Amino acid sequence: MRVVLDTNILISALIAPSGKPAAIIDAWLDGRFTLLTCATQVDELRSTLEKPRVAEAGRLVNQLKRFAEDVDPLPRLKRSADPTDDFLLALSQAGKADYLVTGDKNGLLALKRHKSTQIVSAGDFAGLL
């Protein structure tokens, strides 16, 4: 199974280590699915994690760079209501992701699907695992 995790899911996993996003990260690290990433996501994660309130930032960035499948270059898309989320749809498309996991209720989740990728919440994806 090939999966894209929205950056908000990655951050949530750090903030709430006993929540569903953290369980999803654990499942990835246990080899239960292939996580897809790209340079744009690593940059977004880095800039978000540089904010003072987020701990253990470096570890997650290093895990992404070391263990996730890098998908680049990405196609240019303009589909999301929030243009900063278009790279996640492009990553899903280029990486042939089965799922895009997000907490973006008014944006990405509202789309429900992009090409062959199902867009689901962390709770729904955790239930699939």
N, CA, C and O atoms as CSV, one atom per row, in Angstrom:
chain,resi,resn,atom,element,x,y,z
A,1,MET,N,N,0.859,-1.165,0.000
A,1,MET,CA,C,0.000,0.000,0.000
A,1,MET,C,C,0.906,1.228,0.000
A,1,MET,O,O,1.860,1.305,0.774
A,2,ARG,N,N,0.598,2.189,-0.876
A,2,ARG,CA,C,1.394,3.411,-1.018
A,2,ARG,C,C,0.574,4.575,-0.482
A,2,ARG,O,O,-0.586,4.760,-0.849
A,3,VAL,N,N,1.208,5.366,0.404
A,3,VAL,CA,C,0.454,6.358,1.171
A,3,VAL,C,C,1.206,7.681,1.237
A,3,VAL,O,O,2.428,7.715,1.382
A,4,VAL,N,N,0.444,8.777,1.127
A,4,VAL,CA,C,0.945,10.122,1.386
A,4,VAL,C,C,0.305,10.590,2.684
A,4,VAL,O,O,-0.913,10.506,2.845
A,5,LEU,N,N,1.113,11.079,3.601
A,5,LEU,CA,C,0.602,11.657,4.844
A,5,LEU,C,C,0.743,13.167,4.765
A,5,LEU,O,O,1.834,13.686,4.526
A,6,ASP,N,N,-0.360,13.867,4.966
A,6,ASP,CA,C,-0.316,15.321,5.018
A,6,ASP,C,C,0.631,15.719,6.146
A,6,ASP,O,O,0.745,15.015,7.150
A,7,THR,N,N,1.293,16.827,5.978
A,7,THR,CA,C,2.239,17.298,6.992
A,7,THR,C,C,1.560,17.466,8.342
A,7,THR,O,O,2.200,17.278,9.376
A,8,ASN,N,N,0.266,17.818,8.356
A,8,ASN,CA,C,-0.427,17.966,9.642
A,8,ASN,C,C,-0.532,16.634,10.376
A,8,ASN,O,O,-0.574,16.614,11.606
A,9,ILE,N,N,-0.573,15.535,9.656
A,9,ILE,CA,C,-0.589,14.206,10.285
A,9,ILE,C,C,0.779,13.921,10.896
A,9,ILE,O,O,0.863,13.395,12.006
A,10,LEU,N,N,1.838,14.261,10.190
A,10,LEU,CA,C,3.191,14.053,10.714
A,10,LEU,C,C,3.422,14.858,11.985
A,10,LEU,O,O,3.985,14.351,12.955
A,11,ILE,N,N,2.988,16.108,11.977
A,11,ILE,CA,C,3.141,16.974,13.154
A,11,ILE,C,C,2.297,16.439,14.313
A,11,ILE,O,O,2.756,16.401,15.454
A,12,SER,N,N,1.077,16.031,14.018
A,12,SER,CA,C,0.193,15.485,15.064
A,12,SER,C,C,0.806,14.257,15.720
A,12,SER,O,O,0.643,14.044,16.922
A,13,ALA,N,N,1.507,13.452,14.937
A,13,ALA,CA,C,2.154,12.260,15.496
A,13,ALA,C,C,3.200,12.629,16.534
A,13,ALA,O,O,3.392,11.908,17.513
A,14,LEU,N,N,3.872,13.748,16.322
A,14,LEU,CA,C,4.867,14.202,17.294
A,14,LEU,C,C,4.222,14.781,18.547
A,14,LEU,O,O,4.685,14.552,19.664
A,15,ILE,N,N,3.155,15.528,18.342
A,15,ILE,CA,C,2.518,16.218,19.456
A,15,ILE,C,C,1.760,15.258,20.363
A,15,ILE,O,O,1.779,15.408,21.584
A,16,ALA,N,N,1.091,14.271,19.767
A,16,ALA,CA,C,0.286,13.315,20.542
A,16,ALA,C,C,0.779,11.896,20.255
A,16,ALA,O,O,0.207,11.204,19.413
A,17,PRO,N,N,1.831,11.459,20.945
A,17,PRO,CA,C,2.433,10.159,20.643
A,17,PRO,C,C,1.545,8.945,20.905
A,17,PRO,O,O,1.918,7.826,20.554
A,18,SER,N,N,0.376,9.147,21.516
A,18,SER,CA,C,-0.520,8.003,21.715
A,18,SER,C,C,-1.754,8.097,20.818
A,18,SER,O,O,-2.679,7.299,20.966
A,19,GLY,N,N,-1.786,9.054,19.893
A,19,GLY,CA,C,-2.940,9.240,19.020
A,19,GLY,C,C,-2.860,8.416,17.747
A,19,GLY,O,O,-1.892,7.692,17.512
A,20,LYS,N,N,-3.894,8.541,16.937
A,20,LYS,CA,C,-3.960,7.788,15.678
A,20,LYS,C,C,-2.859,8.178,14.704
A,20,LYS,O,O,-2.285,7.290,14.074
A,21,PRO,N,N,-2.531,9.467,14.545
A,21,PRO,CA,C,-1.408,9.782,13.652
A,21,PRO,C,C,-0.103,9.095,14.081
A,21,PRO,O,O,0.647,8.616,13.231
A,22,ALA,N,N,0.168,9.045,15.379
A,22,ALA,CA,C,1.375,8.362,15.860
A,22,ALA,C,C,1.306,6.865,15.559
A,22,ALA,O,O,2.319,6.254,15.216
A,23,ALA,N,N,0.126,6.276,15.684
A,23,ALA,CA,C,-0.040,4.853,15.360
A,23,ALA,C,C,0.213,4.612,13.869
A,23,ALA,O,O,0.753,3.576,13.481
A,24,ILE,N,N,-0.183,5.575,13.045
A,24,ILE,CA,C,0.063,5.466,11.603
A,24,ILE,C,C,1.564,5.522,11.322
A,24,ILE,O,O,2.071,4.745,10.513
A,25,ILE,N,N,2.276,6.436,11.982
A,25,ILE,CA,C,3.736,6.510,11.815
A,25,ILE,C,C,4.378,5.204,12.266
A,25,ILE,O,O,5.271,4.691,11.591
A,26,ASP,N,N,3.936,4.662,13.395
A,26,ASP,CA,C,4.474,3.384,13.879
A,26,ASP,C,C,4.232,2.271,12.863
A,26,ASP,O,O,5.111,1.441,12.631
A,27,ALA,N,N,3.048,2.249,12.259
A,27,ALA,CA,C,2.732,1.228,11.250
A,27,ALA,C,C,3.664,1.360,10.045
A,27,ALA,O,O,4.124,0.361,9.492
A,28,TRP,N,N,3.939,2.615,9.643
A,28,TRP,CA,C,4.879,2.831,8.532
A,28,TRP,C,C,6.266,2.319,8.908
A,28,TRP,O,O,6.896,1.602,8.132
A,29,LEU,N,N,6.746,2.690,10.110
A,29,LEU,CA,C,8.073,2.264,10.536
A,29,LEU,C,C,8.164,0.752,10.705
A,29,LEU,O,O,9.252,0.181,10.626
A,30,ASP,N,N,7.018,0.099,10.938
A,30,ASP,CA,C,6.969,-1.362,11.020
A,30,ASP,C,C,6.863,-2.014,9.643
A,30,ASP,O,O,6.817,-3.239,9.534
A,31,GLY,N,N,6.824,-1.184,8.583
A,31,GLY,CA,C,6.796,-1.719,7.225
A,31,GLY,C,C,5.423,-2.109,6.708
A,31,GLY,O,O,5.325,-2.886,5.758
A,32,ARG,N,N,4.361,-1.589,7.309
A,32,ARG,CA,C,3.012,-1.984,6.906
A,32,ARG,C,C,2.522,-1.251,5.669
A,32,ARG,O,O,1.537,-1.667,5.060
A,33,PHE,N,N,3.186,-0.169,5.284
A,33,PHE,CA,C,2.888,0.522,4.034
A,33,PHE,C,C,4.104,1.332,3.611
A,33,PHE,O,O,5.002,1.588,4.413
A,34,THR,N,N,4.124,1.730,2.349
A,34,THR,CA,C,5.188,2.569,1.810
A,34,THR,C,C,4.745,4.016,1.907
A,34,THR,O,O,3.704,4.392,1.368
A,35,LEU,N,N,5.528,4.819,2.589
A,35,LEU,CA,C,5.242,6.239,2.719
A,35,LEU,C,C,5.931,6.974,1.585
A,35,LEU,O,O,7.104,6.735,1.300
A,36,LEU,N,N,5.188,7.881,0.932
A,36,LEU,CA,C,5.727,8.690,-0.148
A,36,LEU,C,C,5.960,10.104,0.358
A,36,LEU,O,O,5.156,10.634,1.125
A,37,THR,N,N,7.051,10.711,-0.066
A,37,THR,CA,C,7.351,12.096,0.291
A,37,THR,C,C,8.036,12.770,-0.876
A,37,THR,O,O,8.309,12.134,-1.894
A,38,CYS,N,N,8.313,14.049,-0.736
A,38,CYS,CA,C,9.019,14.806,-1.764
A,38,CYS,C,C,9.749,15.952,-1.081
A,38,CYS,O,O,9.532,16.222,0.100
A,39,ALA,N,N,10.610,16.620,-1.827
A,39,ALA,CA,C,11.396,17.720,-1.261
A,39,ALA,C,C,10.501,18.825,-0.714
A,39,ALA,O,O,10.809,19.417,0.320
A,40,THR,N,N,9.401,19.105,-1.397
A,40,THR,CA,C,8.496,20.159,-0.928
A,40,THR,C,C,7.944,19.819,0.440
A,40,THR,O,O,7.841,20.697,1.297
A,41,GLN,N,N,7.585,18.556,0.666
A,41,GLN,CA,C,7.048,18.176,1.965
A,41,GLN,C,C,8.120,18.228,3.040
A,41,GLN,O,O,7.857,18.702,4.145
A,42,VAL,N,N,9.306,17.758,2.746
A,42,VAL,CA,C,10.386,17.804,3.738
A,42,VAL,C,C,10.674,19.254,4.120
A,42,VAL,O,O,10.887,19.555,5.294
A,43,ASP,N,N,10.683,20.154,3.134
A,43,ASP,CA,C,10.894,21.575,3.420
A,43,ASP,C,C,9.772,22.145,4.280
A,43,ASP,O,O,10.025,22.890,5.227
A,44,GLU,N,N,8.512,21.787,3.945
A,44,GLU,CA,C,7.372,22.264,4.725
A,44,GLU,C,C,7.446,21.735,6.160
A,44,GLU,O,O,7.188,22.473,7.111
A,45,LEU,N,N,7.793,20.480,6.309
A,45,LEU,CA,C,7.914,19.878,7.632
A,45,LEU,C,C,9.017,20.554,8.431
A,45,LEU,O,O,8.837,20.883,9.603
A,46,ARG,N,N,10.155,20.759,7.788
A,46,ARG,CA,C,11.271,21.422,8.467
A,46,ARG,C,C,10.883,22.806,8.962
A,46,ARG,O,O,11.152,23.157,10.111
A,47,SER,N,N,10.248,23.595,8.093
A,47,SER,CA,C,9.907,24.969,8.503
A,47,SER,C,C,8.862,24.974,9.610
A,47,SER,O,O,8.895,25.837,10.487
A,48,THR,N,N,7.942,24.026,9.580
A,48,THR,CA,C,6.938,23.933,10.645
A,48,THR,C,C,7.586,23.484,11.951
A,48,THR,O,O,7.265,23.998,13.022
A,49,LEU,N,N,8.490,22.532,11.855
A,49,LEU,CA,C,9.119,21.986,13.054
A,49,LEU,C,C,10.146,22.925,13.680
A,49,LEU,O,O,10.558,22.720,14.822
A,50,GLU,N,N,10.552,23.935,12.954
A,50,GLU,CA,C,11.485,24.908,13.520
A,50,GLU,C,C,10.796,25.844,14.505
A,50,GLU,O,O,11.455,26.588,15.231
A,51,LYS,N,N,9.482,25.802,14.527
A,51,LYS,CA,C,8.754,26.630,15.478
A,51,LYS,C,C,9.048,26.115,16.879
A,51,LYS,O,O,9.155,24.904,17.072
A,52,PRO,N,N,9.180,26.996,17.853
A,52,PRO,CA,C,9.660,26.607,19.180
A,52,PRO,C,C,8.829,25.545,19.903
A,52,PRO,O,O,9.378,24.819,20.732
A,53,ARG,N,N,7.549,25.429,19.627
A,53,ARG,CA,C,6.708,24.513,20.398
A,53,ARG,C,C,6.845,23.045,20.013
A,53,ARG,O,O,6.375,22.180,20.752
A,54,VAL,N,N,7.468,22.738,18.894
A,54,VAL,CA,C,7.517,21.357,18.410
A,54,VAL,C,C,8.847,20.721,18.803
A,54,VAL,O,O,9.916,21.235,18.473
A,55,ALA,N,N,8.767,19.595,19.512
A,55,ALA,CA,C,9.966,18.877,19.943
A,55,ALA,C,C,10.206,17.681,19.028
A,55,ALA,O,O,9.312,17.279,18.284
A,56,GLU,N,N,11.370,17.129,19.078
A,56,GLU,CA,C,11.742,15.935,18.322
A,56,GLU,C,C,11.647,16.132,16.821
A,56,GLU,O,O,11.429,15.176,16.078
A,57,ALA,N,N,11.808,17.355,16.378
A,57,ALA,CA,C,11.652,17.685,14.966
A,57,ALA,C,C,12.660,16.958,14.086
A,57,ALA,O,O,12.296,16.355,13.077
A,58,GLY,N,N,13.891,17.018,14.465
A,58,GLY,CA,C,14.942,16.441,13.639
A,58,GLY,C,C,14.766,14.962,13.390
A,58,GLY,O,O,15.052,14.477,12.296
A,59,ARG,N,N,14.302,14.244,14.385
A,59,ARG,CA,C,14.136,12.797,14.244
A,59,ARG,C,C,13.141,12.457,13.138
A,59,ARG,O,O,13.410,11.582,12.315
A,60,LEU,N,N,12.002,13.134,13.108
A,60,LEU,CA,C,10.990,12.844,12.096
A,60,LEU,C,C,11.476,13.218,10.699
A,60,LEU,O,O,11.251,12.472,9.746
A,61,VAL,N,N,12.135,14.359,10.569
A,61,VAL,CA,C,12.679,14.754,9.271
A,61,VAL,C,C,13.688,13.713,8.795
A,61,VAL,O,O,13.673,13.319,7.629
A,62,ASN,N,N,14.552,13.273,9.681
A,62,ASN,CA,C,15.549,12.262,9.317
A,62,ASN,C,C,14.903,10.943,8.924
A,62,ASN,O,O,15.359,10.290,7.985
A,63,GLN,N,N,13.845,10.538,9.629
A,63,GLN,CA,C,13.151,9.303,9.263
A,63,GLN,C,C,12.517,9.422,7.882
A,63,GLN,O,O,12.586,8.490,7.080
A,64,LEU,N,N,11.901,10.567,7.607
A,64,LEU,CA,C,11.309,10.778,6.285
A,64,LEU,C,C,12.367,10.674,5.193
A,64,LEU,O,O,12.179,9.972,4.199
A,65,LYS,N,N,13.470,11.370,5.383
A,65,LYS,CA,C,14.513,11.375,4.369
A,65,LYS,C,C,15.146,10.002,4.195
A,65,LYS,O,O,15.551,9.639,3.090
A,66,ARG,N,N,15.230,9.250,5.261
A,66,ARG,CA,C,15.918,7.958,5.198
A,66,ARG,C,C,15.016,6.808,4.761
A,66,ARG,O,O,15.449,5.938,4.006
A,67,PHE,N,N,13.756,6.795,5.231
A,67,PHE,CA,C,12.929,5.617,5.030
A,67,PHE,C,C,11.742,5.782,4.078
A,67,PHE,O,O,11.220,4.787,3.577
A,68,ALA,N,N,11.313,7.007,3.822
A,68,ALA,CA,C,10.181,7.209,2.911
A,68,ALA,C,C,10.689,7.204,1.469
A,68,ALA,O,O,11.838,7.555,1.200
A,69,GLU,N,N,9.832,6.808,0.569
A,69,GLU,CA,C,10.190,6.810,-0.850
A,69,GLU,C,C,10.064,8.233,-1.385
A,69,GLU,O,O,9.004,8.851,-1.296
A,70,ASP,N,N,11.149,8.735,-1.935
A,70,ASP,CA,C,11.162,10.099,-2.471
A,70,ASP,C,C,10.564,10.096,-3.874
A,70,ASP,O,O,10.982,9.321,-4.734
A,71,VAL,N,N,9.596,10.956,-4.095
A,71,VAL,CA,C,8.927,11.067,-5.394
A,71,VAL,C,C,9.165,12.480,-5.920
A,71,VAL,O,O,8.579,13.437,-5.413
A,72,ASP,N,N,9.991,12.613,-6.900
A,72,ASP,CA,C,10.264,13.895,-7.555
A,72,ASP,C,C,10.672,13.595,-8.977
A,72,ASP,O,O,11.287,12.554,-9.209
A,73,PRO,N,N,10.377,14.424,-9.924
A,73,PRO,CA,C,9.634,15.676,-9.833
A,73,PRO,C,C,8.132,15.420,-9.747
A,73,PRO,O,O,7.647,14.329,-10.045
A,74,LEU,N,N,7.424,16.448,-9.335
A,74,LEU,CA,C,5.971,16.367,-9.206
A,74,LEU,C,C,5.308,17.129,-10.351
A,74,LEU,O,O,5.840,18.132,-10.825
A,75,PRO,N,N,4.133,16.644,-10.796
A,75,PRO,CA,C,3.399,17.408,-11.800
A,75,PRO,C,C,2.844,18.686,-11.169
A,75,PRO,O,O,2.629,18.745,-9.959
A,76,ARG,N,N,2.620,19.681,-11.976
A,76,ARG,CA,C,2.009,20.922,-11.487
A,76,ARG,C,C,0.504,20.743,-11.476
A,76,ARG,O,O,-0.096,20.349,-12.476
A,77,LEU,N,N,-0.095,21.035,-10.341
A,77,LEU,CA,C,-1.547,20.907,-10.190
A,77,LEU,C,C,-2.114,22.160,-9.553
A,77,LEU,O,O,-1.429,22.857,-8.804
A,78,LYS,N,N,-3.363,22.435,-9.856
A,78,LYS,CA,C,-4.104,23.501,-9.191
A,78,LYS,C,C,-5.508,22.954,-8.958
A,78,LYS,O,O,-6.424,23.203,-9.741
A,79,ARG,N,N,-5.663,22.202,-7.862
A,79,ARG,CA,C,-6.946,21.581,-7.596
A,79,ARG,C,C,-7.480,21.896,-6.203
A,79,ARG,O,O,-8.691,21.995,-6.010
A,80,SER,N,N,-6.599,22.052,-5.247
A,80,SER,CA,C,-7.008,22.258,-3.864
A,80,SER,C,C,-7.486,23.692,-3.642
A,80,SER,O,O,-7.026,24.628,-4.295
A,81,ALA,N,N,-8.416,23.837,-2.708
A,81,ALA,CA,C,-8.860,25.176,-2.315
A,81,ALA,C,C,-7.701,25.958,-1.695
A,81,ALA,O,O,-7.667,27.187,-1.768
A,82,ASP,N,N,-6.761,25.249,-1.090
A,82,ASP,CA,C,-5.559,25.857,-0.520
A,82,ASP,C,C,-4.386,25.500,-1.430
A,82,ASP,O,O,-3.942,24.352,-1.422
A,83,PRO,N,N,-3.878,26.440,-2.205
A,83,PRO,CA,C,-2.799,26.132,-3.153
A,83,PRO,C,C,-1.563,25.506,-2.515
A,83,PRO,O,O,-0.791,24.833,-3.198
A,84,THR,N,N,-1.363,25.719,-1.211
A,84,THR,CA,C,-0.195,25.110,-0.561
A,84,THR,C,C,-0.373,23.607,-0.374
A,84,THR,O,O,0.582,22.913,-0.025
A,85,ASP,N,N,-1.585,23.093,-0.601
A,85,ASP,CA,C,-1.834,21.653,-0.511
A,85,ASP,C,C,-1.743,20.945,-1.856
A,85,ASP,O,O,-1.804,19.716,-1.907
A,86,ASP,N,N,-1.599,21.691,-2.939
A,86,ASP,CA,C,-1.547,21.062,-4.260
A,86,ASP,C,C,-0.392,20.082,-4.392
A,86,ASP,O,O,-0.507,19.088,-5.110
A,87,PHE,N,N,0.723,20.345,-3.709
A,87,PHE,CA,C,1.851,19.419,-3.814
A,87,PHE,C,C,1.492,18.043,-3.260
A,87,PHE,O,O,2.016,17.037,-3.739
A,88,LEU,N,N,0.607,17.976,-2.257
A,88,LEU,CA,C,0.200,16.676,-1.710
A,88,LEU,C,C,-0.601,15.880,-2.742
A,88,LEU,O,O,-0.448,14.663,-2.848
A,89,LEU,N,N,-1.447,16.565,-3.494
A,89,LEU,CA,C,-2.196,15.905,-4.567
A,89,LEU,C,C,-1.244,15.475,-5.680
A,89,LEU,O,O,-1.385,14.386,-6.238
A,90,ALA,N,N,-0.277,16.332,-5.999
A,90,ALA,CA,C,0.715,15.994,-7.020
A,90,ALA,C,C,1.564,14.809,-6.573
A,90,ALA,O,O,1.869,13.922,-7.370
A,91,LEU,N,N,1.945,14.796,-5.297
A,91,LEU,CA,C,2.714,13.686,-4.742
A,91,LEU,C,C,1.912,12.394,-4.801
A,91,LEU,O,O,2.447,11.344,-5.155
A,92,SER,N,N,0.646,12.467,-4.460
A,92,SER,CA,C,-0.230,11.294,-4.521
A,92,SER,C,C,-0.311,10.755,-5.938
A,92,SER,O,O,-0.236,9.547,-6.160
A,93,GLN,N,N,-0.465,11.664,-6.895
A,93,GLN,CA,C,-0.589,11.283,-8.296
A,93,GLN,C,C,0.710,10.681,-8.824
A,93,GLN,O,O,0.704,9.589,-9.392
A,94,ALA,N,N,1.819,11.385,-8.638
A,94,ALA,CA,C,3.107,10.923,-9.158
A,94,ALA,C,C,3.569,9.634,-8.485
A,94,ALA,O,O,4.192,8.784,-9.122
A,95,GLY,N,N,3.261,9.491,-7.196
A,95,GLY,CA,C,3.674,8.301,-6.457
A,95,GLY,C,C,2.689,7.157,-6.539
A,95,GLY,O,O,2.909,6.100,-5.948
A,96,LYS,N,N,1.586,7.364,-7.279
A,96,LYS,CA,C,0.544,6.345,-7.405
A,96,LYS,C,C,0.075,5.866,-6.026
A,96,LYS,O,O,-0.037,4.669,-5.761
A,97,ALA,N,N,-0.196,6.850,-5.162
A,97,ALA,CA,C,-0.605,6.544,-3.788
A,97,ALA,C,C,-2.006,5.960,-3.765
A,97,ALA,O,O,-2.883,6.381,-4.521
A,98,ASP,N,N,-2.201,4.996,-2.898
A,98,ASP,CA,C,-3.527,4.448,-2.666
A,98,ASP,C,C,-4.333,5.389,-1.778
A,98,ASP,O,O,-5.541,5.542,-1.955
A,99,TYR,N,N,-3.648,6.021,-0.814
A,99,TYR,CA,C,-4.315,6.900,0.155
A,99,TYR,C,C,-3.512,8.177,0.367
A,99,TYR,O,O,-2.281,8.178,0.333
A,100,LEU,N,N,-4.241,9.255,0.584
A,100,LEU,CA,C,-3.689,10.505,1.097
A,100,LEU,C,C,-4.383,10.718,2.432
A,100,LEU,O,O,-5.605,10.864,2.479
A,101,VAL,N,N,-3.620,10.737,3.515
A,101,VAL,CA,C,-4.167,10.855,4.866
A,101,VAL,C,C,-3.988,12.297,5.316
A,101,VAL,O,O,-2.880,12.832,5.283
A,102,THR,N,N,-5.083,12.924,5.737
A,102,THR,CA,C,-5.049,14.333,6.103
A,102,THR,C,C,-6.052,14.640,7.206
A,102,THR,O,O,-6.998,13.888,7.441
A,103,GLY,N,N,-5.826,15.749,7.867
A,103,GLY,CA,C,-6.774,16.248,8.854
A,103,GLY,C,C,-7.470,17.494,8.350
A,103,GLY,O,O,-8.198,18.144,9.101
A,104,ASP,N,N,-7.260,17.835,7.098
A,104,ASP,CA,C,-7.774,19.051,6.481
A,104,ASP,C,C,-9.235,18.863,6.074
A,104,ASP,O,O,-9.528,18.567,4.916
A,105,LYS,N,N,-10.146,19.036,7.027
A,105,LYS,CA,C,-11.569,18.746,6.810
A,105,LYS,C,C,-12.226,19.603,5.747
A,105,LYS,O,O,-13.054,19.106,4.983
A,106,ASN,N,N,-11.883,20.863,5.680
A,106,ASN,CA,C,-12.538,21.761,4.727
A,106,ASN,C,C,-11.833,21.819,3.382
A,106,ASN,O,O,-12.333,22.442,2.445
A,107,GLY,N,N,-10.690,21.185,3.279
A,107,GLY,CA,C,-9.930,21.241,2.038
A,107,GLY,C,C,-9.802,19.890,1.383
A,107,GLY,O,O,-10.668,19.475,0.613
A,108,LEU,N,N,-8.724,19.208,1.690
A,108,LEU,CA,C,-8.428,17.952,1.021
A,108,LEU,C,C,-9.464,16.868,1.279
A,108,LEU,O,O,-9.850,16.158,0.351
A,109,LEU,N,N,-9.924,16.723,2.521
A,109,LEU,CA,C,-10.918,15.685,2.812
A,109,LEU,C,C,-12.203,15.890,2.018
A,109,LEU,O,O,-12.874,14.925,1.653
A,110,ALA,N,N,-12.540,17.140,1.754
A,110,ALA,CA,C,-13.756,17.434,0.991
A,110,ALA,C,C,-13.660,16.912,-0.441
A,110,ALA,O,O,-14.681,16.637,-1.070
A,111,LEU,N,N,-12.441,16.775,-0.959
A,111,LEU,CA,C,-12.268,16.260,-2.322
A,111,LEU,C,C,-12.578,14.764,-2.404
A,111,LEU,O,O,-13.050,14.290,-3.438
A,112,LYS,N,N,-12.323,14.025,-1.341
A,112,LYS,CA,C,-12.574,12.584,-1.222
A,112,LYS,C,C,-11.675,11.704,-2.084
A,112,LYS,O,O,-11.382,10.570,-1.705
A,113,ARG,N,N,-11.238,12.202,-3.223
A,113,ARG,CA,C,-10.425,11.398,-4.132
A,113,ARG,C,C,-9.654,12.328,-5.060
A,113,ARG,O,O,-10.130,13.403,-5.426
A,114,HIS,N,N,-8.459,11.893,-5.430
A,114,HIS,CA,C,-7.702,12.556,-6.507
A,114,HIS,C,C,-7.146,11.454,-7.386
A,114,HIS,O,O,-6.316,10.656,-6.952
A,115,LYS,N,N,-7.609,11.417,-8.620
A,115,LYS,CA,C,-7.246,10.339,-9.552
A,115,LYS,C,C,-7.562,9.004,-8.869
A,115,LYS,O,O,-8.710,8.765,-8.494
A,116,SER,N,N,-6.558,8.132,-8.700
A,116,SER,CA,C,-6.810,6.829,-8.080
A,116,SER,C,C,-6.567,6.832,-6.569
A,116,SER,O,O,-6.658,5.783,-5.931
A,117,THR,N,N,-6.262,7.985,-5.995
A,117,THR,CA,C,-5.954,8.095,-4.565
A,117,THR,C,C,-7.199,8.456,-3.766
A,117,THR,O,O,-7.876,9.438,-4.071
A,118,GLN,N,N,-7.500,7.659,-2.739
A,118,GLN,CA,C,-8.570,7.990,-1.804
A,118,GLN,C,C,-8.016,8.947,-0.757
A,118,GLN,O,O,-6.911,8.749,-0.252
A,119,ILE,N,N,-8.785,9.985,-0.430
A,119,ILE,CA,C,-8.360,10.965,0.576
A,119,ILE,C,C,-9.151,10.681,1.840
A,119,ILE,O,O,-10.378,10.777,1.847
A,120,VAL,N,N,-8.441,10.326,2.922
A,120,VAL,CA,C,-9.090,9.868,4.145
A,120,VAL,C,C,-8.512,10.559,5.376
A,120,VAL,O,O,-7.421,11.128,5.337
A,121,SER,N,N,-9.269,10.494,6.465
A,121,SER,CA,C,-8.800,11.033,7.746
A,121,SER,C,C,-7.849,10.038,8.409
A,121,SER,O,O,-7.774,8.874,8.015
A,122,ALA,N,N,-7.128,10.512,9.418
A,122,ALA,CA,C,-6.228,9.636,10.175
A,122,ALA,C,C,-7.010,8.510,10.834
A,122,ALA,O,O,-6.554,7.367,10.857
A,123,GLY,N,N,-8.186,8.825,11.372
A,123,GLY,CA,C,-8.999,7.789,12.014
A,123,GLY,C,C,-9.425,6.701,11.050
A,123,GLY,O,O,-9.366,5.516,11.376
A,124,ASP,N,N,-9.854,7.103,9.859
A,124,ASP,CA,C,-10.249,6.119,8.843
A,124,ASP,C,C,-9.071,5.267,8.403
A,124,ASP,O,O,-9.206,4.054,8.248
A,125,PHE,N,N,-7.905,5.899,8.197
A,125,PHE,CA,C,-6.741,5.140,7.764
A,125,PHE,C,C,-6.256,4.214,8.874
A,125,PHE,O,O,-5.883,3.073,8.599
A,126,ALA,N,N,-6.252,4.676,10.111
A,126,ALA,CA,C,-5.849,3.819,11.230
A,126,ALA,C,C,-6.755,2.597,11.306
A,126,ALA,O,O,-6.300,1.502,11.635
A,127,GLY,N,N,-8.035,2.784,11.002
A,127,GLY,CA,C,-8.969,1.664,10.991
A,127,GLY,C,C,-8.640,0.649,9.916
A,127,GLY,O,O,-8.897,-0.542,10.089
A,128,LEU,N,N,-8.074,1.103,8.810
A,128,LEU,CA,C,-7.677,0.191,7.723
A,128,LEU,C,C,-6.460,-0.635,8.094
A,128,LEU,O,O,-6.276,-1.751,7.610
A,129,LEU,N,N,-5.629,-0.067,8.964
A,129,LEU,CA,C,-4.405,-0.776,9.363
A,129,LEU,C,C,-4.726,-1.852,10.372
A,129,LEU,O,O,-3.827,-2.558,10.829
